[in-house]
Amino acid sequence: MDPEETQVLTWTGEFSAPEDAVPQWEADTRSRLASAIESFTKPLNDLLSRDANEGDTRILVTDFLGDGLGYSKYDDLTTEYQTKGESVDYGLKIGDSVFAFLEVKRSGQNLGSRNLRPARASAAQEKVEWLLLTNGGVWQAYHLESGDAAPELILDVDLLGEGDPAAKADALFHLSKEAVEQGRLEHLRKWREALKGGPLAEAVQSASVVEAIRAEVRRRTGHYGHVGDSWDVLRALREEVLPKGLVS
């Protein structure tokens, strides 16, 4: 397994890897982001306590995009991005191309895909695949498939909510400029896609998974095995475990 593809698990404590397996760019990005989240917690709470308007929230978001997520306000952000029909709060650039549109709502506003309607229309026109939504404390990332499919929520982080601060930083890391450049946000999208019913059912029926289950059942029963025992496992999965509509 590529060590760079295991870093999410490494940083959430679910996977052990040598310390030097973490690329330096990633260690630096995560350290910067963790520090920014800590330093922005008080200003975020202040905005929330006074029910700050969208303009004040946008000022904080601009600072966090730079200090935490690594986007230069001069080179990587386009404010009030104009399309043929709408204006989007921000266009986020990697190199010369806009990879995402970002909409900012006031600090106390609840977020959801309904807030993406103007940005979604603009993204379809400009062929931008990612839509980001934030009120300063909550950050959401949606992927926009081609056609009329609804945007799919890939990431949802509440910096002021309950939960492990390290896990919040780990999730938000995928939105950093460096992580996007290295393909980590796209890897996360593929991971979410692979955990849907159809792809997951396909993975469960793969030869390697069937063999692992076969070995575990042998261990539990003391059975030495017989011709066709792998097929027994696969048949049991298809008939007893997997929903009928997902069996291939």
PEHUDA-V384112 format. One record per backbone hydrogen bond with DSSP energy under -1.0 kcal/mol. CO is the residue of the C=O (numbers start at 1). NH is the residue of the N-H. E is the energy in kcal/mol with one decimal. If there is no record, write none. Layout:
CO:NH:E  CO:NH:E
This chain:
2:5:-1.4  3:6:-1.2  6:10:-2.1  7:11:-2.7  8:12:-1.2  9:14:-2.0  9:15:-1.3  10:13:-1.1  18:21:-2.3  19:22:-1.4  23:27:-2.3  24:28:-2.6  25:29:-2.1  26:30:-2.9  27:31:-2.2  28:32:-2.4  29:33:-2.4  30:34:-2.6  31:35:-2.0  32:36:-2.1  33:37:-2.6  34:38:-1.8  35:39:-2.3  36:40:-2.2  40:44:-2.3  41:45:-2.3  42:46:-2.5  43:47:-2.3  44:48:-2.2  45:49:-2.5  46:50:-1.5  47:52:-2.6  48:51:-1.1  53:57:-2.1  54:58:-2.2  55:59:-1.4  56:60:-1.5  57:61:-2.5  58:62:-2.5  59:63:-1.8  60:64:-2.5  61:65:-2.7  62:66:-1.3  63:67:-3.3  64:68:-2.2  64:69:-1.8  65:71:-2.8  69:177:-3.0  72:76:-2.6  76:93:-2.8  78:91:-1.9  81:88:-2.7  86:83:-2.7  88:81:-1.8  89:80:-2.5  90:102:-2.4  91:78:-2.0  92:99:-2.5  92:100:-1.4  94:97:-1.5  97:94:-2.6  99:130:-1.1  100:92:-3.0  101:132:-3.4  102:90:-1.8  103:134:-2.1  106:109:-1.8  112:115:-2.2  113:116:-1.9  116:120:-3.5  117:121:-1.9  118:122:-2.0  119:123:-2.7  120:124:-2.1  121:125:-1.7  122:126:-2.4  123:127:-1.1  123:128:-2.2  129:144:-3.6  130:101:-1.9  131:142:-3.1  132:103:-2.5  133:140:-2.8  134:105:-2.7  137:159:-3.1  138:135:-1.4  139:157:-2.8  140:133:-2.4  141:154:-3.1  141:155:-1.6  142:131:-2.6  143:152:-2.7  152:143:-2.6  155:141:-2.3  157:139:-3.0  164:168:-1.8  165:169:-2.4  166:170:-2.3  167:171:-2.2  168:172:-2.7  169:173:-1.7  171:174:-1.4  172:175:-2.2  173:176:-1.7  176:180:-2.4  177:181:-2.4  178:182:-1.8  179:184:-2.6  180:183:-1.4  183:187:-2.2  184:188:-2.2  185:189:-1.9  186:190:-2.3  187:191:-2.1  188:192:-2.4  189:193:-2.3  190:194:-2.3  193:196:-1.4  196:200:-2.5  197:201:-2.5  198:202:-2.0  199:203:-2.1  200:204:-2.4  201:205:-1.3  203:206:-1.5  206:210:-2.5  207:211:-2.4  208:212:-1.8  209:213:-2.5  210:214:-2.7  211:215:-2.4  212:216:-2.0  213:217:-2.8  214:218:-2.3  215:219:-2.2  216:220:-2.2  217:221:-2.0  218:222:-2.6  226:229:-2.1  228:232:-1.7  229:233:-1.7  230:234:-2.3  231:235:-2.9  232:236:-2.3  233:237:-2.4  234:238:-2.3  235:239:-2.5  236:240:-2.9  237:241:-1.2  237:242:-3.1  243:246:-2.0  244:247:-1.1
